[in-house]
Amino acid sequence: GTQDNGTQFIPFLGLNDKQNAIEVNGGDGGYTEISKFNPNAFFAATPQGGLLRSANAGGSFSDFYDLDIIPDPPGGSFVTPFLLWEGVFDQIVDTIIIGKIPTPIQGPNHAEYDTIIDTVNTPAKFFVGLDNNVYMTKEATDFSLTPEWFRISKGISGVIESMAISKDGDVLYVGNNAGRIYRITNIRNAVYGLRWSCAFNFPDTTTITCFWTPDSANVITDEIALFASRNVTGLSVDPNDNAHVVMTLGNYNNTKYVYETKNGLDTVPSWTSIQGNLPAMPVYSVVIDANDGNIIYLGTEFGVWASSNGGGSWSVEIGGDMDNVPTFMIRQEHHPRYWDDPFNATYKDSFVLYIATHGRGLFSSGFDPYVEFPGIEDEETNITFSKSLQVYPNPINNEGYAGFIMEKTADVHIEIYDLQGRLVEHYEELDHIAGKFIYVIDGTKFHNGTYLIRAITENETRVAKMIILR
């Protein structure tokens, strides 16, 4: 998301110009997300709490707040923070609500409802930080309905500026524009709707208004830090330790801008400055390395700085096209090749940093997409062919295609698995000549859902996600 230049999509495949991008939404952009399960599910923002989603890779957007969030947009930071957490290939069990049954009335104008619950695998949770509240929905990637939202915070005040979720999706850290940091816990284990607090619109005892509350599901909000009159610009949770958090602060004319806690789950966490030799300047973003909690990256007023010893010392990271320019956001993601085959350990511990600057462009560290993702487009199938396996369209309705470029003649085996690891389709072609390989997918043979499709040749296995949606 960019200021005054909309929300830009860089697809990597087939790009020859490093300044090439597709504007998928106009005006001022903000935070963005793309689903790991459904790569056509895009999320974008507009200022002060505007939230948009797209089911067709940015072809069109619509808002997706429900009536529990009024007004729409409800108000938030100019760059409203949101994030999408997905239990990718984790096969965790989550709870959903499939109905409500009333319990005896408690008092003249009050009743409570129990719920009938069920379980689902690999859920997604979408969080947005607004004025005085954090909301969450489990249905952001379900385009068949208007998602149901839950206010999971209690007692938060001010404009929320930053958020960070633990790797397991159970702990959310939140920072606001007044220097307060909140911790929201038990997100993963809570049943959303287990206990609805319902009130009759007295004296009309036939109309009932119901509310889900964090207390009813034991979702707990605690204020765990106060840095008075400062803006909490960034938060990062160690992917290997939910209690290890680094936070950053903005504002000029201060001496300390980076703090760390290693007991963030305690009742009263202790915060220690790790400013070290870092110049006294606003810091806008922070990332703890996914493999080593002692490695920390900062986006600052003067470029990217890094520490390899837990903040004991800092050095500026200048190299390639990057220079000392204001760096407003750093994100850490798996190397894109990881998604070619998540079952392969080759890229399991490989991560890429994406860096967004103020007016000087976007950068990546760890791979060059224009080297690793050259592509040629096939006019008949619309697949942009490369060495990796591509699926088009995705989601598939009745028919789709999977294809890739073969460097030499070889046997090809196609295997399609559901997310429980069950083989549901197999195809074999012997001695396919070098060049483009195309496999026609009959979508009518599959149930709606997400699948993994493997293409196995003599010395290489390629994997892509395939979504069936009819």
C-alpha positions in Angstrom: 0.0 0.0 0.0 1.3 3.4 -1.0 0.5 7.0 -0.1 -1.4 8.8 -2.9 -0.5 5.9 -5.3 -3.0 3.3 -4.3 -2.4 -0.4 -3.6 0.1 -1.9 -5.9 0.4 -5.6 -6.9 3.8 -7.0 -8.0 3.1 -10.5 -9.4 6.8 -11.3 -10.2 6.1 -13.7 -12.9 6.9 -12.5 -16.4 8.0 -9.0 -15.3 10.9 -7.5 -17.3 10.8 -4.1 -15.8 11.7 -3.7 -12.1 9.4 -0.7 -11.9 6.4 -2.6 -13.1 3.4 -3.0 -10.8 -0.4 -3.3 -11.2 -2.5 -0.8 -9.3 -5.4 -2.8 -7.9 -7.0 -0.1 -5.7 -6.6 3.7 -5.9 -6.2 6.6 -3.5 -4.2 6.1 -0.3 -3.2 2.5 0.4 -2.2 0.9 3.7 -1.6 -2.6 5.0 -2.0 -5.5 2.7 -2.3 -9.3 2.9 -2.6 -12.2 0.5 -3.9 -15.6 1.7 -1.5 -18.5 1.7 -4.4 -20.9 1.2 -6.1 -18.9 -1.6 -3.6 -16.7 -3.4 -6.5 -14.9 -5.2 -7.7 -13.6 -1.8 -6.3 -10.0 -1.5 -6.8 -7.6 1.4 -6.2 -3.9 1.2 -7.0 -0.7 3.3 -8.0 2.9 3.0 -7.3 5.5 5.6 -9.0 5.6 9.0 -10.2 2.1 9.2 -11.4 1.3 5.7 -11.0 -2.4 4.9 -11.4 -4.1 1.6 -11.1 -7.7 0.2 -10.9 -9.2 -3.3 -11.7 -12.7 -4.4 -10.1 -12.3 -7.8 -6.5 -11.2 -7.2 -7.4 -7.5 -7.1 -9.7 -7.4 -10.0 -12.4 -5.9 -7.8 -12.7 -5.1 -4.1 -15.5 -4.7 -1.6 -15.7 -3.9 2.2 -16.5 -6.7 4.6 -17.4 -5.3 8.0 -20.7 -6.6 9.5 -23.3 -4.6 11.4 -21.4 -5.2 14.7 -18.9 -2.6 13.4 -20.6 0.8 13.0 -20.0 3.2 11.3 -18.3 1.8 8.3 -15.5 2.7 8.1 -15.3 2.8 11.9 -12.3 5.1 12.4 -8.7 4.2 13.0 -5.2 5.2 12.3 -4.4 6.9 8.9 -2.6 3.6 8.2 -4.8 1.2 9.9 -3.0 -2.0 11.0 -4.4 -5.4 10.2 -3.0 -8.9 9.8 -4.1 -12.3 8.5 -3.0 -15.3 10.5 -3.3 -18.7 8.9 -2.4 -22.1 10.4 -0.7 -23.1 7.2 -0.2 -26.9 7.1 -0.5 -27.0 10.8 -3.8 -29.0 10.9 -4.8 -27.4 14.2 -8.4 -27.8 15.4 -10.5 -24.7 15.9 -14.1 -24.2 17.0 -17.0 -22.7 15.1 -20.6 -21.9 16.0 -23.3 -23.8 14.2 -26.3 -22.8 16.4 -27.6 -21.4 19.7 -30.0 -22.8 22.3 -31.5 -20.6 25.1 -31.0 -21.2 28.7 -33.5 -20.1 31.5 -34.1 -16.4 31.7 -31.9 -14.7 34.4 -33.7 -11.7 35.8 -36.7 -9.8 34.3 -34.9 -8.6 31.2 -31.8 -10.8 30.7 -31.1 -14.2 29.3 -28.0 -16.2 28.2 -27.6 -18.5 25.3 -25.4 -21.6 25.1 -24.2 -22.6 21.6 -23.8 -25.8 19.6 -20.2 -26.0 18.4 -18.2 -27.9 15.9 -14.6 -28.1 14.9 -12.7 -27.2 11.7 -9.1 -27.7 10.6 -6.5 -25.1 9.7 -8.5 -22.0 10.5 -7.7 -18.4 9.5 -8.0 -15.4 11.7 -8.1 -11.8 10.5 -7.4 -8.9 13.0 -7.9 -5.2 12.6 -6.9 -2.5 15.1 -9.3 0.4 15.2 -10.0 3.3 17.5 -10.2 1.8 21.1 -10.9 -1.7 19.8 -9.4 -4.8 18.2 -11.8 -6.9 16.1 -11.3 -10.4 14.7 -13.1 -12.6 12.2 -12.5 -16.2 11.2 -14.3 -15.8 7.9 -12.3 -13.2 6.0 -11.3 -15.7 3.3 -14.9 -17.0 2.9 -16.4 -15.0 0.0 -19.7 -16.7 0.2 -20.8 -14.6 3.2 -20.4 -11.4 5.1 -17.9 -12.3 7.9 -19.0 -12.2 11.5 -16.7 -10.0 13.6 -15.9 -10.2 17.3 -14.5 -7.4 19.5 -11.7 -9.4 21.2 -10.3 -6.5 23.2 -11.5 -5.0 26.5 -10.4 -1.7 28.0 -8.2 -0.6 25.1 -8.1 3.1 24.5 -6.6 5.3 21.9 -5.7 4.8 18.2 -4.1 1.5 17.5 -0.9 1.8 15.5 0.8 -1.6 15.5 0.0 -5.3 16.1 1.9 -8.5 16.1 0.6 -12.1 16.4 2.4 -15.1 17.9 3.3 -17.9 15.5 0.6 -20.2 17.0 -2.1 -17.5 16.7 -2.8 -17.4 20.4 -1.3 -14.1 21.6 -1.8 -10.7 20.0 0.3 -7.7 21.1 -1.1 -4.3 20.4 0.4 -0.8 20.5 -1.4 2.6 20.4 -0.6 6.3 19.8 -0.3 7.0 23.5 2.6 4.6 24.3 0.4 1.8 25.6 1.1 -1.8 24.8 -1.7 -4.4 25.3 -1.6 -8.2 25.3 -4.6 -10.2 24.2 -4.4 -13.9 25.1 -6.3 -17.2 24.7 -7.3 -16.2 21.2 -6.7 -19.7 19.8 -8.5 -21.7 22.4 -11.6 -19.5 22.8 -15.0 -20.5 21.4 -16.4 -17.5 19.7 -20.1 -17.5 20.8 -19.9 -20.1 23.6 -21.9 -17.7 25.8 -23.9 -14.9 24.3 -25.1 -12.2 26.7 -28.7 -11.4 25.6 -31.0 -8.7 26.8 -34.7 -8.2 26.1 -35.6 -4.8 24.7 -37.7 -4.3 27.8 -40.7 -4.1 28.1 -40.8 -5.9 24.7 -39.9 -9.4 25.8 -40.2 -10.9 22.3 -37.2 -9.0 20.8 -33.7 -10.1 22.1 -30.4 -8.3 21.5 -27.3 -10.5 21.9 -23.7 -9.7 22.2 -20.6 -11.9 22.3 -18.1 -10.6 24.8 -14.4 -11.4 25.4 -15.2 -12.2 29.0 -17.6 -14.9 27.9 -14.9 -16.8 26.1 -12.0 -16.0 28.5 -10.2 -13.8 26.0 -8.1 -11.6 28.2 -6.7 -8.1 27.6 -3.9 -6.8 29.8 -2.0 -3.5 29.6 1.7 -4.5 29.9 3.6 -1.3 29.1 3.3 2.5 29.0 5.7 4.8 27.3 3.9 8.1 27.9 3.3 10.5 25.0 5.1 8.1 22.5 3.7 6.4 19.4 4.2 2.6 19.5 5.2 2.2 15.8 6.2 -1.5 15.7 5.9 -4.8 17.4 7.5 -8.2 16.7 7.0 -11.5 18.4 9.8 -14.1 18.3 8.4 -16.9 16.1 10.1 -19.4 18.5 9.1 -17.7 21.8 5.7 -16.0 22.5 7.2 -14.2 25.5 10.0 -12.6 23.5 8.8 -9.3 22.1 10.6 -6.2 20.6 8.8 -2.9 20.3 9.7 0.4 18.6 8.8 4.0 19.2 8.4 7.1 17.1 8.5 10.8 17.9 11.6 13.1 17.7 13.7 14.5 20.5 14.0 11.3 22.5 16.9 9.1 23.4 15.5 5.6 23.4 13.4 4.0 20.7 13.8 0.2 21.0 12.7 -1.9 23.9 12.6 -5.7 24.5 10.9 -8.1 26.9 11.7 -11.7 27.3 8.9 -12.4 29.8 6.0 -10.9 27.8 3.6 -13.5 29.1 4.2 -12.6 32.8 1.6 -10.6 34.7 4.0 -7.6 34.7 6.6 -8.0 31.9 9.9 -6.2 32.3 11.0 -4.0 29.4 14.7 -3.2 28.7 16.1 -0.6 26.3 18.2 -2.2 23.6 19.1 1.2 22.0 22.8 0.5 22.3 24.7 2.4 19.7 21.6 3.0 17.5 21.4 6.7 16.8 18.6 8.6 18.5 16.0 8.6 15.7 12.4 7.4 15.2 12.1 3.7 14.5 9.1 2.6 12.5 9.2 -1.2 12.2 10.8 -4.2 13.7 11.3 -7.9 12.8 12.8 -10.7 14.9 14.5 -13.2 12.7 12.5 -16.4 12.3 15.5 -18.7 12.9 17.5 -16.7 15.5 15.9 -14.6 18.2 19.2 -12.6 18.7 18.9 -11.2 15.2 16.7 -8.1 15.0 16.0 -5.9 12.0 14.7 -2.3 12.3 13.2 0.1 9.8 14.3 3.6 10.9 14.4 7.2 9.9 17.8 6.4 8.3 17.4 3.1 6.6 17.5 -0.5 7.9 19.6 -1.3 10.9 20.3 -4.8 12.3 21.7 -6.5 15.4 23.1 -10.0 15.6 23.5 -10.0 19.4 20.0 -9.1 20.7 20.4 -5.3 20.5 23.9 -5.2 22.1 25.1 -3.4 19.0 23.6 -2.2 15.7 24.9 -1.7 12.2 23.3 0.0 9.2 22.4 -2.4 6.4 23.4 -0.7 3.1 23.9 -2.7 0.0 22.6 -3.3 -3.5 20.0 -0.6 -4.3 19.2 0.2 -0.7 20.3 3.4 0.9 19.8 5.4 4.2 16.2 6.4 3.6 13.2 6.4 5.9 12.0 2.8 6.1 8.4 2.5 7.3 7.8 -1.2 7.1 9.7 -4.5 7.2 8.0 -7.9 6.7 9.5 -11.3 7.0 8.0 -14.1 4.8 9.0 -17.6 3.7 11.1 -17.7 0.6 8.7 -17.9 -2.3 10.2 -21.2 -3.4 9.0 -22.7 -0.1 5.5 -22.5 -1.6 6.6 -24.6 -4.6 6.8 -27.6 -2.2 6.0 -27.0 1.5 6.7 -30.7 2.2 10.3 -30.2 1.0 12.7 -29.1 3.8 14.9 -27.2 1.4 13.3 -23.8 2.0 11.7 -24.5 5.4 14.1 -22.2 7.2 14.6 -19.7 4.3 13.0 -16.3 4.8 12.9 -13.1 2.8 12.7 -9.5 4.1 10.5 -7.1 2.2 11.3 -3.4 2.9 9.0 -0.4 2.2 10.6 3.1 2.2 9.2 6.6 2.2 9.2 7.6 -1.5 12.2 5.5 -2.5 10.5 2.2 -3.5 10.2 -1.4 -2.3 13.1 -3.8 -1.7 13.6 -7.5 -1.0 16.5 -9.2 0.7 17.2 -12.8 0.2 16.1 -13.4 -3.4 15.7 -11.5 -6.7 12.3 -12.2 -8.2 13.4 -11.1 -11.6 16.1 -13.8 -11.7 14.1 -16.6 -9.9 10.7 -16.0 -11.6 11.2 -15.3 -15.3 8.1 -16.3 -17.2 6.4 -16.6 -20.6 2.7 -16.5 -21.0 0.7 -19.1 -22.9 -2.1 -17.5 -24.8 -4.3 -20.6 -24.9 -4.3 -21.4 -21.2 -3.3 -18.0 -19.7 -0.6 -19.7 -17.7 2.6 -17.7 -17.2 5.0 -20.6 -17.7 8.2 -20.9 -15.6 10.2 -23.7 -14.0 7.8 -23.7 -11.1 4.3 -25.2 -11.3 1.5 -22.8 -12.1 -2.2 -23.3 -11.8 -4.8 -21.2 -13.8 -7.4 -20.1 -13.0 -7.2 -20.4 -9.2 -9.8 -21.0 -7.8 -11.0 -23.5 -10.4 -14.7 -23.9 -11.1 -15.2 -26.6 -13.8 -11.9 -26.7 -15.6 -8.3 -25.5 -15.0 -4.8 -26.0 -16.1 -1.5 -26.8 -14.3 1.7 -26.2 -16.2 5.5 -25.7 -16.1 8.6 -25.6 -18.3 10.6 -28.9 -18.6 14.2 -28.4 -19.5 14.6 -31.9 -20.9 12.4 -34.9 -21.9 11.3 -36.9 -18.9 8.4 -38.9 -17.4 5.9 -36.7 -15.6 3.8 -37.8 -12.6 0.9 -35.6 -11.4 -0.4 -36.2 -7.8 -3.1 -34.2 -6.2 -3.5 -34.3 -2.4 -6.1 -32.9 0.0 -4.9 -31.0 3.1 -5.1 -34.2 5.2 -2.4 -35.7 3.0 -4.7 -38.1 1.1 -3.9 -38.8 -2.5 -7.1 -38.0 -4.5 -5.8 -37.9 -8.1 -2.9 -39.5 -10.0 -1.8 -39.0 -13.6 1.3 -40.3 -15.5 2.8 -39.3 -18.8 5.9 -41.0 -20.1 8.7 -39.3 -22.1 7.1 -35.9 -22.3 9.3 -33.8 -24.6 11.2 -30.8 -23.3 9.2 -27.5 -23.2 5.8 -26.7 -21.9 3.9 -29.3 -20.0 0.1 -28.8 -19.5 -2.2 -30.9 -17.3 -6.0 -30.3 -17.6 -7.7 -30.3 -14.2 -11.4 -31.5 -14.2 -12.8 -29.4 -11.3 -16.0 -31.3 -11.2 -14.2 -34.4 -9.8 -13.3 -32.6 -6.5 -15.1 -31.2 -3.5 -14.7 -27.5 -2.8 -11.5 -26.8 -0.9 -7.8 -26.4 -1.0 -5.5 -29.1 -2.5 -1.8 -29.5 -3.3 -0.8 -30.6 -6.7 2.6 -32.2 -7.3 4.4 -32.5 -10.6 7.2 -35.1 -10.3 9.9 -35.4 -13.0 13.2 -37.3 -13.0 15.2 -35.0 -10.7 12.6 -32.4 -9.5 9.3 -32.1 -7.6 7.1 -29.0 -8.0 4.1 -28.2 -5.9 1.4 -25.6 -6.1 -1.8 -24.9 -4.2 -5.1 -25.5 -6.1 -8.5 -24.2 -4.9 -11.8 -25.7 -6.1 -14.7 -23.3 -5.7 -18.0 -24.1 -7.6 
